[in-house]
């Protein structure tokens, strides 16, 4: 869907002078910040109650009415809101996704991506291209993971955004791979278990193991209970760089390797390989990036990994398989879906 949207936008750009198309792209920072502001204020949640003027919304939200009207008027150009001639706003089709109760809400992601820490790192992208090293530790004096540990509110926004992204990928992952009907699936660094829960829902005979840090597992306990899956999932503390103590038939690792450079990935995979019984398999889920092919999701995500994470990158299936071999895993199948790819490594 995003690829089709990208092609349509590229076609539209052919209808205007090139300087106009580039100007429009250059103000992307404004759109990012506008989205984050209405997400932070909860404007979409208020409009879910029905049409309202900026004055009515401002009194509920405790903000300046004129500034809010001007912001929402500008955002009506992109369909987030609709504005009628009486000054009343309604939620546009795309604005629905900013509601906190939307099943695939991007509210947390919009807030995180415009956060000061992420924005400041992106502002130093030129130096990243000069040096080949990530901006985040250069700008903030610590890794993004250390930053999250010190800023839990921001970490929660990031985690919420990641959960929403996983939910969008679930149909491709669950439907595109031959998950076993019985046995144990272990989700490594799987957060609260969003993807693991989807796999277990699709395969009632499976049991799960969720490996993550203690704080994450505490949240996962209640989340999985709310899904009626807690009795089928073992929660196990683990560190992808030091030790993982979990035995399973299938290990699952989604959007982990792309956060790190090859050396760190080698450590992660060796740590996991030490835990894997002979005959088990690892399924790495990542958006696959061929070197000479632009991909709307993978190519843009690759710059986020390069600039904000630990010299991370999106990789091709062949590059992931090379990491497998170095860690003592034999490459297996590569499944390409309409979303992320699934790359097997066999113990």
Residue pairs with C-beta under 8 A, 6 or more apart in sequence:
2 296
2 297
3 295
3 296
5 296
6 296
13 21
29 119
31 78
32 110
32 113
32 114
32 119
33 114
34 71
34 74
34 75
35 75
35 80
35 98
35 110
35 114
36 110
36 111
36 113
36 114
36 115
37 71
37 114
38 44
38 71
38 72
38 75
38 80
38 98
39 98
39 107
39 108
39 110
39 111
40 111
41 61
41 63
42 61
42 100
43 57
43 61
43 68
43 72
43 98
44 91
44 95
44 96
44 98
44 99
44 100
44 107
45 99
45 100
45 101
46 52
46 57
46 60
46 61
47 57
47 81
47 89
47 90
47 91
47 95
48 91
48 99
48 101
50 90
51 84
51 88
51 89
51 90
52 88
52 89
53 69
53 86
53 87
53 88
53 89
54 65
54 66
54 68
54 69
54 72
54 87
54 89
55 65
55 69
57 65
57 68
57 89
58 64
58 65
58 68
59 65
61 68
69 87
72 81
72 83
72 89
73 83
75 81
75 95
76 82
76 83
76 89
76 92
78 94
79 92
79 93
79 94
79 95
80 91
80 92
80 94
80 95
80 98
81 89
81 90
81 91
81 92
81 95
82 89
82 90
82 91
82 92
83 89
84 90
91 99
96 102
97 104
97 105
97 106
97 107
98 105
98 106
98 107
98 110
99 105
99 107
100 107
103 167
104 164
104 167
104 168
105 164
106 161
106 164
107 160
108 156
108 157
108 158
108 159
108 160
108 161
108 163
108 164
109 157
109 160
109 161
109 164
109 165
111 157
112 118
112 154
112 157
112 158
112 160
112 161
113 161
115 154
115 157
117 136
117 140
117 144
117 147
117 151
117 154
118 308
120 139
120 140
121 134
121 135
121 136
121 139
121 140
121 144
121 307
121 308
122 135
122 307
122 308
123 139
124 135
124 138
124 139
124 307
125 135
125 303
125 307
127 135
127 138
128 134
128 135
128 306
128 307
132 311
133 311
134 306
134 307
134 308
134 309
134 310
134 311
134 312
135 307
135 308
136 143
136 144
136 147
136 307
136 308
136 309
137 143
137 144
137 310
140 147
142 150
143 310
144 308
144 309
144 310
145 310
147 154
148 154
148 155
148 158
149 155
159 191
159 192
162 191
162 255
163 191
163 192
163 194
165 255
166 191
166 194
166 195
166 254
166 255
167 194
168 339
169 195
169 254
169 285
169 339
169 340
170 194
170 195
170 198
171 339
172 337
172 338
172 339
172 340
173 195
173 198
173 199
173 254
173 285
173 337
173 339
173 340
173 342
174 198
174 199
174 202
175 337
176 335
176 337
176 339
176 342
177 283
177 335
177 342
179 185
179 199
179 202
179 203
179 206
179 250
180 203
180 206
180 249
180 250
181 203
181 205
181 206
182 203
182 205
182 206
183 206
183 207
183 248
183 249
183 250
184 206
184 207
184 208
184 209
184 247
184 248
184 249
184 250
185 196
185 199
185 200
185 206
185 207
185 208
185 209
185 248
185 249
185 250
185 251
185 252
186 208
186 209
186 210
186 211
186 246
186 247
186 248
186 250
186 251
186 252
187 193
187 195
187 196
187 208
187 209
187 210
187 211
187 252
187 253
187 254
188 211
188 238
188 240
188 244
188 246
188 251
188 252
188 253
188 256
188 272
189 211
189 212
189 240
189 253
189 256
190 196
190 210
190 211
190 212
190 252
190 254
191 212
191 216
191 220
192 216
192 219
192 220
192 223
192 224
193 208
193 210
193 220
193 223
193 224
193 229
193 233
195 252
195 254
195 285
196 208
196 210
196 233
196 252
197 224
197 227
197 229
199 206
199 208
199 252
200 206
200 207
200 208
200 229
200 232
200 233
201 227
201 229
206 232
207 232
207 233
207 234
208 229
208 232
208 233
208 234
209 233
209 234
209 235
209 236
209 246
209 247
209 248
210 217
210 220
210 224
210 233
210 234
210 235
210 236
211 236
211 237
211 238
211 244
211 246
212 220
212 237
212 238
213 237
213 239
214 237
217 235
217 236
217 237
220 233
220 235
221 230
221 235
224 230
224 233
234 246
236 244
236 245
236 246
238 244
238 245
238 246
239 271
240 256
240 268
240 271
240 272
241 264
241 267
241 268
241 271
242 271
243 271
243 275
244 271
244 272
244 274
244 275
245 275
246 275
247 275
247 277
248 276
248 277
248 280
249 280
249 281
250 280
250 281
250 282
250 283
251 272
251 276
251 280
251 281
251 282
251 283
252 282
252 283
252 285
253 272
253 282
253 283
253 284
253 285
254 284
254 285
254 286
254 340
255 285
255 286
255 340
256 268
256 284
257 265
257 268
257 269
257 284
257 286
257 315
257 320
257 323
258 286
258 287
258 301
258 302
258 305
258 309
258 312
258 313
258 314
258 315
259 305
259 309
259 310
259 312
260 268
260 309
260 310
260 311
260 312
261 310
261 311
261 312
261 313
262 323
264 310
265 323
266 323
266 326
266 327
269 282
269 323
269 324
269 326
269 327
269 329
269 345
270 327
270 328
272 282
272 327
273 327
273 328
273 329
273 347
276 282
276 347
277 347
278 347
279 347
280 346
280 347
281 332
281 344
281 345
281 346
281 347
282 324
282 329
282 344
282 345
282 346
282 347
283 342
283 343
283 344
284 320
284 342
284 343
284 344
284 345
285 340
285 341
285 342
286 314
286 315
286 320
286 340
286 341
286 343
287 295
287 297
287 298
287 301
287 314
287 339
287 340
287 341
288 295
288 298
288 314
288 315
288 316
288 317
288 320
288 336
288 340
288 341
288 343
289 295
289 298
289 299
289 302
289 313
289 314
289 315
289 316
290 316
291 316
298 314
299 314
301 314
302 313
302 314
305 312
305 313
305 314
306 312
306 313
315 323
317 334
317 341
317 343
320 343
321 331
321 334
321 343
321 345
324 330
324 331
324 343
324 345
325 331
327 345
328 347
329 345
329 346
329 347
330 345
330 346
330 347
331 343
331 344
331 345
331 346
332 343
332 344
332 345
332 346
333 342
333 343
333 344
334 341
334 342
334 343
334 344
335 341
335 342
335 343
